[in-house]
Amino acid sequence: MKNVLVILPKSIGGRLTVSSIKDGFELNGYNVILLDELKDNPKNFLDCKYEFIIGYDFSPVKFKIDNARSEKTIAYFSDVIYSPASESYYKEYYKYLKNPDIYTFYWDRELAKKENNPQIQYMPHFVNCKIYKDFKPAAVDVSFMGRFDTDLRLNTWLELNKKLPEYKFKWYAIKRHYDDAFSRCKTQEEKNIIKNTYSGFIDNEKDMADKINDTKIVYNINAQGESSLNYRTFQVLACKRLIISDNRKELDLFDNILPIWQNADDLAEKIKYYLKNPDEYLNIVSKCQKIIIERNNSKNAVAKIINIADKRQTIASR
């Protein structure tokens, strides 16, 4: 069995994304050795030879270059590549993305085109469908998973709770994001909404799948990119739950059948509509889950990554 080094990054979103990548390599028969940036010393991983070095954003590139490693390296970006979002040292390592043995996969279709680098391939998010699946009935009506770091995010949540008091809401985020949102509330009513809907933090795939399964509708506000859908979209749809998205070009991945919201009033109306029309709800989520299983599951996506890397390596060595 071939060894691969998978680097688990410090960022929370990155850790969840890399978990699906890790699972994909295991499902394709590789032995995964995990380097956790939060607790491991990279020097302890230098004695082994790997088939691939794999990670999120610039983490695997930095490991390869800093340690003069010869292994093929795979970097998956769901942050804008040339920006601090993909690590503070992005300017130093950006040039290495042109190396023939570094394979970069970018979650945003439009940004991938603009890079004009044949080593950078577009690949939307994917999930482990053995974890993300429909396995229990939902008890919560509406959830949001992520930080309320903008006024749009915070105000949308507050408005929905005011407009739809008959429905059950839950919000999942880190405690410091709860503290930030609470401090920005302008009235006691708003502070009570934040306090009563906050439901803790999710830091692993199994718990995330459980909370998604517990929810009938998740709504989404994509934070980065030009055309892309974030990881949450694929997690929710794999669980056969409905996501109501802001307007993104890559909704065409799901044949443009997902509902799109424009503002809080529109979102509230769509939430009410789909909760009251279960047949239409089921029609959408069934079709989208099938697409996820066929096109965006970890095993198939990682098999494609491996094929691309092996094919290019063969061409380069001729």
C-alpha positions as CSV (number, residue, x, y, z in Angstrom):
1,M,0.0,0.0,0.0
2,K,1.4,3.4,-1.0
3,N,1.9,6.1,1.6
4,V,0.6,9.6,1.2
5,L,1.2,12.5,3.5
6,V,-1.9,14.5,4.2
7,I,-1.4,17.9,6.0
8,L,-4.3,18.9,8.2
9,P,-4.3,22.8,8.2
10,K,-4.9,25.2,11.1
11,S,-8.0,26.7,9.5
12,I,-11.3,25.1,10.6
13,G,-12.8,25.2,7.1
14,G,-9.6,23.8,5.7
15,R,-9.6,20.9,8.2
16,L,-13.1,19.8,7.1
17,T,-12.2,20.0,3.4
18,V,-9.0,18.1,3.9
19,S,-10.9,15.4,5.8
20,S,-12.8,14.6,2.6
21,I,-9.6,14.6,0.6
22,K,-8.0,12.3,3.1
23,D,-11.0,10.0,3.0
24,G,-10.8,10.0,-0.8
25,F,-7.2,8.7,-0.8
26,E,-8.1,6.0,1.7
27,L,-11.1,4.9,-0.4
28,N,-8.7,4.6,-3.3
29,G,-6.4,2.3,-1.4
30,Y,-3.7,4.6,-0.1
31,N,-2.2,4.6,3.4
32,V,-2.7,8.1,4.8
33,I,-0.1,9.5,7.2
34,L,-1.6,12.6,8.8
35,L,0.4,15.7,9.8
36,D,-1.7,18.0,12.0
37,E,-0.4,21.6,11.8
38,L,-2.0,22.4,15.1
39,K,0.0,19.9,17.1
40,D,2.7,18.1,15.0
41,N,6.3,19.0,14.3
42,P,6.8,18.7,10.5
43,K,10.4,17.5,11.1
44,N,8.9,14.2,12.4
45,F,7.5,13.4,9.0
46,L,10.7,13.8,6.9
47,D,12.1,10.2,7.2
48,C,9.3,8.5,5.2
49,K,8.9,8.4,1.4
50,Y,5.5,9.3,0.1
51,E,3.7,8.8,-3.2
52,F,2.0,12.3,-2.7
53,I,2.2,15.2,-0.4
54,I,-1.3,16.6,0.0
55,G,-2.9,19.6,1.7
56,Y,-5.0,22.7,1.7
57,D,-3.9,26.0,0.1
58,F,-0.2,26.6,0.3
59,S,0.5,24.2,3.2
60,P,1.8,21.2,1.1
61,V,3.7,23.5,-1.2
62,K,5.5,25.0,1.8
63,F,6.3,21.6,3.2
64,K,7.7,20.4,-0.1
65,I,9.8,23.5,-0.9
66,D,11.1,24.1,2.7
67,N,12.2,20.5,3.0
68,A,13.4,20.0,-0.6
69,R,11.1,17.1,-1.1
70,S,10.9,15.3,-4.4
71,E,7.4,13.9,-4.1
72,K,4.5,14.9,-6.3
73,T,2.5,17.5,-4.4
74,I,-1.2,18.2,-4.5
75,A,-2.7,21.5,-3.2
76,Y,-6.4,22.1,-3.0
77,F,-7.5,25.7,-2.8
78,S,-10.9,27.0,-1.7
79,D,-9.5,30.4,-0.9
80,V,-8.3,32.9,-3.4
81,I,-4.8,31.8,-4.3
82,Y,-3.0,35.1,-4.6
83,S,-4.3,36.6,-1.4
84,P,-3.7,36.4,2.4
85,A,-6.8,34.2,2.6
86,S,-4.7,31.3,1.4
87,E,-1.9,32.0,4.0
88,S,0.2,34.9,5.0
89,Y,3.2,33.6,3.0
90,Y,1.3,33.3,-0.3
91,K,3.6,35.7,-2.2
92,E,6.7,33.7,-1.4
93,Y,5.3,30.4,-2.6
94,Y,2.9,31.4,-5.4
95,K,5.7,31.0,-8.1
96,Y,6.0,27.3,-7.2
97,L,2.5,26.5,-8.5
98,K,4.1,26.4,-11.9
99,N,6.4,23.5,-10.9
100,P,5.6,20.4,-13.0
101,D,5.4,18.2,-9.9
102,I,3.0,20.5,-8.0
103,Y,-0.7,20.0,-8.9
104,T,-3.1,22.7,-7.9
105,F,-6.9,22.2,-7.8
106,Y,-9.0,25.3,-7.5
107,W,-12.6,25.4,-6.3
108,D,-13.6,28.4,-8.4
109,R,-14.2,28.0,-12.1
110,E,-13.8,31.6,-13.1
111,L,-10.7,32.2,-11.0
112,A,-9.1,29.0,-12.3
113,K,-9.4,30.4,-15.9
114,K,-7.9,33.7,-14.9
115,E,-4.8,32.0,-13.5
116,N,-3.7,30.9,-17.0
117,N,-1.6,28.2,-15.5
118,P,-1.9,24.6,-16.9
119,Q,-0.9,23.2,-13.6
120,I,-4.0,24.7,-12.0
121,Q,-7.2,22.7,-12.6
122,Y,-10.7,23.6,-11.7
123,M,-12.3,21.2,-9.3
124,P,-15.4,22.0,-7.2
125,H,-15.7,20.7,-3.7
126,F,-16.4,17.0,-3.0
127,V,-17.5,15.1,0.1
128,N,-17.3,11.6,1.6
129,C,-20.7,10.2,0.8
130,K,-20.2,7.5,3.4
131,I,-20.4,10.2,6.0
132,Y,-22.6,12.8,4.3
133,K,-25.8,10.9,3.7
134,D,-29.4,10.9,4.8
135,F,-29.6,8.9,8.0
136,K,-32.2,10.5,10.4
137,P,-35.3,12.7,10.3
138,A,-34.8,16.5,10.7
139,A,-36.1,18.3,13.8
140,V,-34.8,21.8,13.0
141,D,-36.4,24.0,10.4
142,V,-33.5,26.3,9.4
143,S,-29.8,26.4,10.1
144,F,-26.9,28.6,9.3
145,M,-23.3,27.2,9.7
146,G,-20.5,29.8,9.9
147,R,-19.6,33.2,11.2
148,F,-21.7,36.3,11.0
149,D,-18.7,38.4,10.1
150,T,-20.6,40.8,7.8
151,D,-23.7,42.9,8.4
152,L,-25.4,41.0,5.6
153,R,-24.9,37.7,7.4
154,L,-25.9,38.9,10.8
155,N,-28.9,41.0,9.7
156,T,-30.2,38.2,7.5
157,W,-30.3,35.8,10.5
158,L,-31.9,38.4,12.7
159,E,-34.6,39.3,10.1
160,L,-35.4,35.6,9.4
161,N,-36.0,34.9,13.1
162,K,-38.2,38.0,13.4
163,K,-40.2,37.1,10.3
164,L,-40.6,33.4,11.0
165,P,-41.1,33.0,14.8
166,E,-43.1,29.8,14.3
167,Y,-40.0,27.9,13.0
168,K,-37.1,26.4,14.9
169,F,-33.6,27.9,14.1
170,K,-30.1,26.9,15.0
171,W,-26.8,28.6,14.3
172,Y,-23.4,26.9,14.6
173,A,-20.1,28.8,14.9
174,I,-17.0,29.3,17.1
175,K,-17.6,30.9,20.5
176,R,-15.7,34.0,19.5
177,H,-18.0,34.5,16.5
178,Y,-20.9,34.2,18.9
179,D,-19.4,36.9,21.1
180,D,-18.8,39.2,18.1
181,A,-22.3,38.8,16.8
182,F,-23.8,39.3,20.2
183,S,-21.8,42.5,20.7
184,R,-23.1,43.9,17.3
185,C,-26.8,43.4,18.1
186,K,-28.6,46.7,18.6
187,T,-31.6,45.6,20.7
188,Q,-32.3,43.2,23.5
189,E,-34.6,41.3,21.0
190,E,-31.7,40.7,18.7
191,K,-29.4,39.7,21.5
192,N,-32.0,37.1,22.6
193,I,-32.2,35.7,19.1
194,I,-28.4,35.2,19.0
195,K,-28.4,33.7,22.5
196,N,-31.4,31.4,21.8
197,T,-30.3,30.1,18.4
198,Y,-26.6,29.6,19.0
199,S,-26.0,25.9,19.2
200,G,-22.2,25.5,19.5
201,F,-19.3,24.7,17.3
202,I,-18.8,21.8,14.9
203,D,-15.2,20.8,14.2
204,N,-15.5,17.4,12.5
205,E,-17.2,15.7,9.6
206,K,-19.4,13.2,11.5
207,D,-20.9,15.9,13.8
208,M,-21.4,18.2,10.8
209,A,-23.3,15.5,8.9
210,D,-25.4,14.8,12.0
211,K,-26.3,18.5,12.4
212,I,-27.1,18.8,8.7
213,N,-29.3,15.8,8.9
214,D,-31.1,17.4,11.8
215,T,-32.0,20.4,9.6
216,K,-34.6,20.7,6.9
217,I,-33.2,23.8,5.2
218,V,-29.7,25.4,5.3
219,Y,-29.3,28.7,3.6
220,N,-26.0,29.9,2.2
221,I,-24.0,33.1,1.8
222,N,-20.8,32.3,-0.2
223,A,-17.9,34.4,1.0
224,Q,-15.1,34.0,-1.5
225,G,-14.6,33.5,-5.2
226,E,-16.4,34.7,-8.3
227,S,-18.5,31.7,-9.4
228,S,-18.0,29.0,-6.9
229,L,-20.1,27.2,-4.3
230,N,-18.6,26.6,-0.8
231,Y,-18.1,23.3,0.9
232,R,-21.3,23.6,2.8
233,T,-23.4,23.3,-0.4
234,F,-22.0,19.9,-1.1
235,Q,-22.3,18.7,2.5
236,V,-25.9,19.7,2.7
237,L,-27.0,18.2,-0.7
238,A,-25.1,15.0,0.0
239,C,-27.3,14.6,3.1
240,K,-30.4,15.1,1.0
241,R,-31.3,18.4,2.6
242,L,-32.2,21.6,0.9
243,I,-29.8,24.5,0.6
244,I,-31.1,27.9,-0.5
245,S,-28.2,29.7,-2.0
246,D,-27.2,33.2,-2.9
247,N,-26.8,33.6,-6.7
248,R,-23.7,31.9,-8.0
249,K,-22.7,30.8,-11.5
250,E,-21.8,27.3,-10.5
251,L,-25.3,26.5,-9.5
252,D,-25.3,25.1,-13.0
253,L,-23.5,22.1,-11.4
254,F,-26.9,21.2,-10.1
255,D,-28.7,22.0,-13.3
256,N,-29.9,25.3,-11.8
257,I,-32.7,23.7,-9.9
258,L,-31.6,25.0,-6.5
259,P,-33.6,27.9,-5.1
260,I,-31.8,31.3,-5.0
261,W,-32.6,34.0,-2.5
262,Q,-32.2,37.7,-3.1
263,N,-32.9,39.4,0.3
264,A,-34.3,38.5,3.7
265,D,-37.9,38.9,2.6
266,D,-37.4,36.6,-0.4
267,L,-35.5,34.1,1.7
268,A,-38.2,34.0,4.3
269,E,-40.8,33.3,1.6
270,K,-38.8,30.5,0.1
271,I,-38.3,28.9,3.4
272,K,-42.0,28.9,4.1
273,Y,-42.8,27.6,0.6
274,Y,-40.5,24.6,0.7
275,L,-41.4,23.7,4.2
276,K,-45.1,23.7,3.2
277,N,-44.4,21.8,-0.1
278,P,-42.6,18.6,0.8
279,D,-43.0,17.1,-2.7
280,E,-41.2,19.9,-4.4
281,Y,-38.6,19.8,-1.6
282,L,-38.0,16.1,-2.1
283,N,-37.8,16.4,-5.9
284,I,-35.0,18.9,-5.7
285,V,-32.9,17.2,-2.9
286,S,-33.2,13.8,-4.5
287,K,-31.9,15.0,-7.9
288,C,-29.1,17.0,-6.2
289,Q,-28.0,14.2,-4.0
290,K,-27.8,11.9,-7.0
291,I,-25.5,14.5,-8.7
292,I,-23.3,14.6,-5.6
293,I,-22.9,10.8,-5.5
294,E,-22.1,10.6,-9.2
295,R,-19.8,13.7,-9.6
296,N,-18.7,15.1,-6.2
297,N,-17.9,12.2,-3.9
298,S,-14.5,11.8,-2.4
299,K,-13.6,8.5,-4.0
300,N,-14.3,9.6,-7.6
301,A,-12.9,13.1,-7.2
302,V,-9.6,11.9,-5.7
303,A,-9.3,9.2,-8.4
304,K,-9.5,12.0,-10.9
305,I,-6.8,14.0,-9.0
306,I,-4.5,10.9,-9.0
307,N,-5.1,10.3,-12.7
308,I,-4.3,13.9,-13.6
309,A,-1.1,13.8,-11.5
310,D,0.1,10.4,-12.9
311,K,-0.7,11.4,-16.5
312,R,1.2,14.7,-16.3
313,Q,4.1,13.0,-14.5
314,T,4.3,10.4,-17.3
315,I,4.3,13.1,-20.0
316,A,6.9,15.2,-18.2
317,S,9.3,12.3,-17.8
318,R,9.3,11.4,-21.5
